Amino acid sequence: MPPSSDETSLGEVYFEFTAIGHSAKVVAIHAATGLEVSAVAPAGAARADLQRLVLQKLKARLIAHQNR
């Protein structure tokens, strides 16, 4: 999947998907800062939706980190 405009504006972001029983855990890691966020959802959730979810969480975390 090509990177979204949100992704490119953040720089490099790594995604990790892990199946845990009937759930899926997705982690987003901001390469430049090492900040990471995660979310757990039903295993049947669309991968793109999970990626969008953690990307939004990562953006919020980065804003909070910058305002320290």
C-alpha distances in whole Angstrom, upper triangle without the diagonal:
4,6,9,12,14,12,13,16,17,16,14,13,13,12,14,14,18,20,23,25,24,22,19,19,16,17,15,17,18,18,21,23,22,22,21,20,20,20,21,20,21,19,18,16,13,10,9,12,13,11,12,16,16,14,17,20,19,19,23,24,23,25,28,28,29,31,33
4,6,10,11,10,10,13,14,13,12,12,13,13,16,17,21,23,26,29,28,25,22,21,18,18,16,17,17,17,20,22,22,22,21,21,21,21,23,23,24,23,22,19,16,13,11,14,15,12,13,16,16,14,17,20,18,18,22,23,22,24,27,27,27,30,32
4,7,8,6,6,10,11,10,10,9,11,12,15,17,20,23,26,29,28,25,21,20,16,16,13,14,14,15,17,19,19,19,18,18,19,20,22,22,24,23,22,19,16,14,11,14,14,11,11,14,14,11,14,17,15,15,18,20,18,20,23,23,23,26,28
4,5,5,6,9,10,11,11,11,13,13,17,18,22,24,27,29,28,25,22,21,17,17,14,16,15,16,18,20,20,19,18,18,19,19,22,21,23,23,22,19,16,14,11,13,14,11,9,13,13,10,12,15,14,13,17,18,17,19,22,22,22,25,27
4,5,5,6,9,10,12,12,15,16,20,21,25,27,30,32,31,28,25,23,20,19,16,17,15,17,17,19,20,19,19,19,20,21,24,24,26,26,26,22,19,18,14,15,16,13,12,15,15,11,12,16,14,13,16,18,16,17,21,21,20,23,26
4,6,5,7,9,11,10,13,14,18,19,23,25,28,30,29,26,23,21,17,16,13,14,12,15,15,16,18,16,16,16,17,18,21,22,24,25,24,21,18,17,13,14,14,11,9,12,12,8,9,12,11,9,12,14,13,14,17,18,17,20,22
4,5,5,6,7,7,10,11,15,17,21,23,26,29,28,25,21,19,16,14,11,11,10,12,13,14,15,14,14,14,16,17,20,21,24,23,24,20,18,15,13,14,14,10,9,12,11,8,10,12,10,9,13,14,13,15,18,18,18,20,23
4,5,5,7,9,12,14,18,20,24,27,29,32,31,28,25,23,19,17,14,14,11,12,13,15,16,16,17,18,19,21,24,25,27,27,27,24,21,19,16,17,17,14,13,16,15,11,13,16,13,12,16,17,14,16,19,19,18,21,24
4,6,9,10,14,16,20,22,26,29,31,34,33,30,26,24,20,18,15,14,11,13,12,14,16,16,17,17,20,21,25,26,29,29,29,25,23,21,18,19,19,15,14,16,15,11,12,15,12,10,14,15,12,13,17,16,15,18,21
4,7,7,11,13,17,20,23,26,28,32,31,27,24,21,18,15,12,11,8,9,9,11,12,12,13,14,17,19,22,24,27,27,28,24,22,20,17,18,17,14,13,15,13,9,11,12,9,8,11,12,9,11,14,14,13,16,18
4,6,10,13,17,20,23,26,29,32,32,28,25,22,19,16,12,11,8,8,8,10,12,13,14,16,18,21,24,25,28,28,29,26,23,20,18,20,19,15,15,17,15,12,14,15,12,11,15,15,12,14,17,16,15,19,20
4,7,10,13,17,20,24,26,29,29,26,22,20,16,14,10,9,6,5,7,10,11,12,12,14,16,19,22,24,26,26,27,24,22,18,17,19,17,14,15,17,14,11,14,15,12,12,16,15,13,16,19,17,17,21,22
4,7,10,13,17,20,22,26,26,22,19,16,12,10,7,6,5,6,8,10,9,10,9,11,13,15,18,20,23,22,23,21,19,15,14,16,14,11,12,13,11,9,12,12,9,11,14,13,12,15,17,16,17,20,22
4,7,10,13,17,19,23,23,20,16,14,10,8,6,5,7,7,11,12,10,11,9,11,12,14,17,18,21,20,21,19,18,14,14,15,13,10,13,14,11,10,14,14,11,13,16,15,15,18,20,18,20,23,24
4,7,10,13,16,19,20,16,13,10,7,6,5,6,9,10,14,15,12,12,10,10,9,11,13,15,17,16,18,15,14,11,11,13,10,7,11,11,9,9,13,13,11,14,16,16,16,19,20,20,22,24,25
4,7,10,13,16,17,14,10,8,5,5,7,8,12,13,17,17,14,14,11,11,9,11,12,14,16,14,16,15,14,11,12,14,11,9,13,13,11,12,15,15,13,17,19,18,18,22,22,22,24,27,27
4,7,10,13,13,11,7,6,5,7,9,12,15,17,20,20,17,17,13,12,10,10,10,11,12,10,13,12,12,9,11,12,9,9,13,13,11,13,16,16,15,19,20,19,21,24,25,24,27,29,30
4,6,10,11,9,6,5,6,9,12,14,18,19,23,22,19,18,15,14,11,11,9,11,12,9,13,13,13,11,14,15,12,12,16,15,14,16,19,18,18,21,23,21,23,26,26,26,29,31,31
4,6,7,6,5,6,9,12,15,18,21,23,26,26,23,22,18,17,13,12,10,10,9,7,10,11,13,12,15,15,13,14,18,17,16,19,21,20,21,24,25,24,26,29,29,29,32,34,34
4,6,5,6,7,11,13,17,19,23,25,28,27,24,23,19,17,13,12,9,10,9,8,12,13,15,15,18,18,15,17,20,18,17,21,22,21,22,25,26,25,27,30,29,29,33,34,34
4,5,8,10,14,17,20,23,27,28,32,31,28,26,23,20,17,15,11,11,9,8,11,13,16,16,20,19,17,19,22,20,20,23,25,24,25,28,29,28,30,33,32,33,36,37,37
4,7,10,14,17,20,23,27,29,32,31,28,27,23,20,17,14,10,9,6,5,8,10,14,14,18,17,15,18,20,19,19,22,24,23,24,27,28,27,30,32,32,33,36,37,37
4,7,10,13,17,20,23,26,29,28,25,23,19,17,13,10,7,6,4,4,8,9,12,12,15,14,12,15,17,15,15,19,20,19,20,24,24,24,26,28,28,29,32,33,34
4,7,10,13,17,20,22,25,25,22,20,16,14,10,8,6,5,6,5,8,8,10,9,13,12,9,11,14,13,12,16,17,16,18,21,22,21,24,26,26,27,29,31,32
4,7,10,13,17,19,22,21,18,17,13,11,7,6,4,7,9,8,12,10,12,10,13,12,9,10,13,11,10,13,15,14,15,18,19,18,20,23,23,23,26,28,28
4,7,10,13,16,19,18,16,14,10,8,6,6,7,8,11,11,13,11,11,9,11,11,7,7,10,9,7,10,13,11,12,15,16,16,17,20,21,21,23,25,26
4,7,10,12,15,15,12,10,7,6,4,7,9,12,15,14,17,15,15,12,13,13,9,8,11,10,7,9,12,10,10,13,14,13,15,18,18,18,20,23,23
4,7,9,12,12,10,8,5,6,6,9,12,14,17,17,19,16,16,13,13,13,10,8,10,10,6,7,10,9,7,10,12,11,12,15,16,15,18,20,21
4,6,9,8,6,6,4,7,9,12,15,18,21,21,23,20,19,16,16,17,14,11,13,13,9,9,12,11,8,11,13,11,11,15,15,14,16,19,19
4,6,6,5,5,6,9,12,15,18,21,24,24,25,23,22,18,18,18,16,13,14,14,11,9,12,11,8,9,12,10,9,12,14,12,13,17,17
4,6,5,8,9,12,15,18,21,24,27,26,28,25,24,20,20,21,19,16,17,18,14,13,16,15,11,13,16,14,12,15,17,14,15,19,19
4,6,8,11,14,17,21,24,26,30,29,31,28,27,24,23,24,22,18,19,20,17,15,17,16,12,13,16,14,11,14,16,13,13,17,17
4,5,9,12,16,19,23,25,29,29,31,28,27,24,23,24,21,19,19,19,16,14,16,15,11,12,14,11,9,12,13,10,11,14,14
4,6,10,13,17,20,23,26,26,28,26,25,22,22,22,20,17,19,18,14,14,16,14,11,13,14,11,10,14,14,12,13,17,16
4,7,11,14,18,21,24,24,27,24,24,21,21,20,18,16,16,15,12,12,13,11,8,10,11,8,8,11,11,9,12,14,14
4,7,11,14,17,20,21,23,21,20,18,18,17,14,13,14,13,9,10,12,9,7,10,11,8,9,13,13,11,14,17,17
4,7,11,14,17,18,20,18,18,16,16,15,12,11,12,10,6,8,10,7,6,10,10,8,10,13,13,13,16,17,18
4,7,10,14,15,17,15,15,13,14,13,10,10,11,9,6,9,11,8,9,12,13,11,14,16,16,16,19,21,21
4,7,10,12,14,12,13,12,13,11,8,9,11,8,7,10,11,9,11,14,14,13,16,18,18,19,22,23,24
4,7,9,11,10,12,12,14,12,9,11,13,10,10,13,14,13,14,18,17,17,20,22,22,23,26,27,27
4,6,8,7,10,10,12,10,8,11,13,10,11,15,15,14,17,19,19,19,22,24,24,25,28,29,30
4,5,6,9,11,13,11,10,14,15,13,14,18,18,18,20,23,23,23,26,28,28,29,32,33,34
4,6,8,9,13,12,10,13,16,15,15,18,20,19,21,24,25,25,27,29,30,30,33,35,35
4,6,9,12,11,10,14,15,15,16,19,20,20,22,25,26,26,28,30,31,32,34,36,37
4,6,9,7,7,10,12,11,13,16,17,17,19,21,22,23,25,27,28,29,31,33,34
4,5,5,6,9,10,11,13,14,16,17,19,20,22,23,25,26,28,29,31,32,34
4,5,5,6,9,10,11,12,14,16,16,18,20,21,22,25,26,27,28,31,32
4,5,5,6,9,10,10,12,14,15,16,19,20,21,23,24,25,27,29,31
4,5,5,6,9,10,11,13,14,15,17,18,20,21,23,24,26,28,29
4,5,5,6,8,10,11,12,14,16,16,18,20,21,22,24,26,28
4,5,5,6,9,10,10,12,14,15,16,18,20,21,22,24,26
4,6,5,6,9,10,11,13,14,15,17,19,20,21,23,25
4,5,5,6,9,10,11,13,14,16,17,18,20,22,23
4,5,5,6,9,10,10,12,14,15,16,18,20,21
4,5,5,6,9,10,10,12,14,15,16,19,20
4,5,5,6,9,10,11,13,14,16,17,19
4,5,5,6,9,10,11,12,14,16,17
4,5,5,6,9,10,10,12,14,16
4,5,5,6,9,10,11,13,15
4,5,5,6,9,10,11,13
4,5,5,6,9,10,11
4,5,5,6,9,10
4,5,5,6,9
4,5,5,7
4,5,6
4,6
4
